[in-house]
Amino acid sequence: MIAVGLIIFQQQSGKTKIVFCDVGQGDGIYIRTKNKIDILIDAGPNNAILNCLGKQMPFFDRQIDYVFISHPQADHYSGLLTIAERYQIKHLIITPLYADSKKYQKLIELTQSKKSQISKAVAGQQFIIDDNIKLKIIWPNQNFANANSLDEKILGATTLLTSSSDPNNFSQVILFQQGNFDILFTGDIPIDILQRLIDDGSSLSGISLEAMKIPHHGSLSGISDNILSALDPQLAVISVGKNAYGHPAKKLLQWLKEDNIGYKTTRDDGDIIIRINEKGWEYETQN
């Protein structure tokens, strides 16, 4: 079995894979780049992310190079508690927002105790993975954070902002680029901010997306037909589980069909895997 596993990983070398993990009603995205860098964007509401990593990450690899927590709500970070105990997290990138949650505070303190490098996401930051792969932080920007802060609090060794604003307003928006492939990760960003990033003439204008994660599990609070038309992805992914909120919205699914945008949901399709190499990209689903 070990020999077979090694052969499979060797065959996939040279390709980057992006896995939208089926973690239920939450977000959990695992990326393994062609140069063997492991990246996690959110980790879902429970330990389901571990099943995904067990299938998609080499069993001998116990380090995750970059972990992004889009914002401090439990359906995005709770699964990280167990991950932080089992894996070494090299870099943890959090939104600059303080949260009263004891679980979130425990997570930050645990990663600090294991010598993870913790930084705050600010628009304009770039993480260069190699000469052909980078991640760009599109949101939150510093001016917005300052204008919507009430005070500062220290969490471990990190100074964070308190705010009366909805935590979703601080949700990270991340653009991953590899060659001619662009994918947008949107967390739970609200519709007005996403529209602002399209209209501001610099952040997202002029970008041709191959794929995007639909914000907020397919809620209409994060997406509109105008936004879909402007971003025009070839593939839209909705990270969603069984829920009482009506996610994903029927109107959203109608827009996607009318705009000829292919879409998949983790609830219906399981793990959604995008593979990228110098020749192009493809995707598959695994239940």
Buried (B, 14 or more C-beta within 10 A) or exposed (E): EEEEEEEEBEEBEEBBBBBBBBBBBBBBBBBBBBEEBBBBBBBBBBBBBBEBBEEBBBEEBEEBBBBBBBBBBBBBBBBBBBBBEEBEBBBBBBBBBBBEBEEBBEBBBBBBEEEBEBBBBBBEBEBEBEEBBBBBBBBBBEEBBEEBBEEEEEBBEBEBBBBEBBBBBBBBBBBBBBBEBBBBBBBBBBBEBBBBBBEEEEBBEEBEBBBBBBBBBBBBBBBBBEBBEBBBBBBBBBBBBEBEEEBBBEEBBEBBEEBEBEBBBBBEBBBBBBBBBEEEBEBEBEE
